[in-house]
Amino acid sequence: MILLRACVIALLLAPPAAAETLANKLFGAKDQPSAQDAMPIGSYARGCGAGLVELPDTGPTWQAMRLSRNRNWGHPVMIQYLVDLSAKAAEIGYGRGLYIGDISQPRGGPMTSGHASHQIGLDADIWMLPPRSLGLSEGEREDISSIPVRSADQRSVTENWTKVHHR
């Protein structure tokens, strides 16, 4: 009897399965950040971000990839970290800097496709492909992909892993 009551209560308190889909659509539809002080809210896989800022499409040592996704938004500290990291990457000979993939949507939150994380603007995809050019067009940024650096069984690295990757 107690187990039955516990199950009924759990079912009544559980969020509807469609809530995640709805949140994906709501957050994915926003093309601008909230006008608030920057603050991550929640956790990487269940949260959102207030006051996120945009990583410019192109900088002296980086290019944001897959611009059509509008996922080059993050907490200001994260964006500055990526700018600094890309400068260091160029300095040590990692191509011309960095290709930077998804960070977050303008207001964070669950995405319409792809990542379960990246919801609060504090994580980023840094491509393992050292940039030969930082002059890629928007179309080229949609078509190019990073490179695998780990083996299929994830026990070793591939020939794509070079000394510059672990500097």
C-alpha positions, 0 to 999 in steps of 0.5 A: 500500500505504501509503495502504491501511494509512493508511485502515485505521488511520484507520477503526479509530481513528475513533469510531463514528457513534453516539457523538455520539448517545449523548453527546447523550442522556447529557448531555441527561438530566442535570438538575443540574450536577456538584459540582465547581469551575467549569471549561470542558472541551474546546471550544465544539463538543466539550466539557462543563462542570464546576460550571456554575451556573444563571441564575435564570429571572427577574431584575430585568433579564432572563428566561431563555427556553424553560425546558423545555430546561433550557439556562440553565446556564453558567460562573459568570463567564458567568452574572455577565456576563449579569446585568451585561449585562442591567442595562446593557441596561436602563440604556441603554433596551434594553427592560427588559433582556434575554431570554436564550436557550440558554446550556448544559445543566447539565453542558454537552456536546452537546445533544439538539437545536439547537446544535453549540456551547454545550457548555462554558457560555461562550456564550449566545443573547441575543435581539434582541427588546427586552423589553417585559415581564419577567413572561412566564409559562413558557408565553409563554417557550416560544411567543415568538421573537426577531426577525430583524435581518439581511436574508436575504442577510446583507448588511444589517440589517432594519427591526428594527435600531434605534439602541438595538441598537448602543449 
